[in-house]
Amino acid sequence: MSLTRKLVIYLALELDRSWTENNAGVFAYLPLQDVNEKEFHRQFDTNVLGLLLTSKRAVKQFSGKGGCIINIGSVASTLTPPASSIYASTKSAVDSITRVLAKELGPRNVRVNSINPGVIDTEGARVMETYEQVAKAIKALTPLGRTGVPEDIGLGDRLLSPSHADLHQLG
């Protein structure tokens, strides 16, 4: 996530405490023989526990007026690429948590939704040894013939934001 995007999210939370976006995430694609406890906990602590604790804090800040939680998942939760057992599992957890919290918090006027992007061209993604190969395959499969860019997710954020609250369902 760019510094500008982090600043926008920080300022939005400081000025408007009616929404939060759970965007923190880490990944490493490892074949089963390389899976280890340290990497498991790194990904689950950030991608799952971090999301839960941030959501808990946000709901407290909504002050009973309701609000909006936007979780960033991944298409990896359904495509389940090889060597992604840990990462795909964390993003599957994001999907489940989104549905559970939507049902749990809906009666309190808190909307919970998820954006599940595909391959996004970021500095973190480019670190993957197989990025170019994966990006080429994605470009061949998608109608636009390109990978996503961070701004694509921002479009979803705006659509799900509190100013468009009556346009969406929960989950």
C-alpha positions, 0 to 999 in steps of 0.5 A, a space after each residue: 500500500 502506498 504512503 499516500 493511500 495509508 495517509 488517506 485511510 488514516 485521515 479518513 479514520 481520524 476525521 470520519 470514524 464511521 468506517 474502516 478498511 482492513 487492508 493489511 496483509 502479508 503473503 508467501 507462497 510456499 510448497 508444503 515441504 517448506 511450510 513452517 510455524 513462523 510463516 504460518 503465524 506471520 500470515 495468520 497474525 497479520 491477515 486474520 487476527 489483525 483484521 479481527 482486532 481492527 474490526 473490534 476497535 472500529 466498532 467501538 469507535 462507531 459509537 452506536 451510530 453504525 458504520 462500515 467495515 471493508 475487508 480486503 480478501 483475495 481471489 486466492 481464497 477461491 482459486 487456491 493456487 499451488 503453494 498457497 496453502 497458508 495464504 489462501 487459508 488466511 483469505 478464506 478466513 477473511 471471507 468467512 469473517 466478513 459473512 459472520 460479522 455482517 450477520 453479527 453487526 448488521 442489527 447494529 447498523 454496521 455493514 461489513 463487506 469484502 473486496 476480493 481482488 485478483 493479482 494486483 501489480 504492487 511492489 510486494 507482488 513483484 517480489 514473488 519469483 513467479 510474478 511475471 509468469 503469473 501476471 502473464 497468465 492473468 493478462 491472458 485470462 482477463 477481459 482487460 488484458 492486464 493485472 489490477 492496480 491499487 487504484 482498482 481497489 480504491 474504486 470498490 472502496 468508494 462504492 462501499 463507503 458510508 456515502 453509498 450505504 443504502 446501495 449495498 447488501 451485507 457480506 
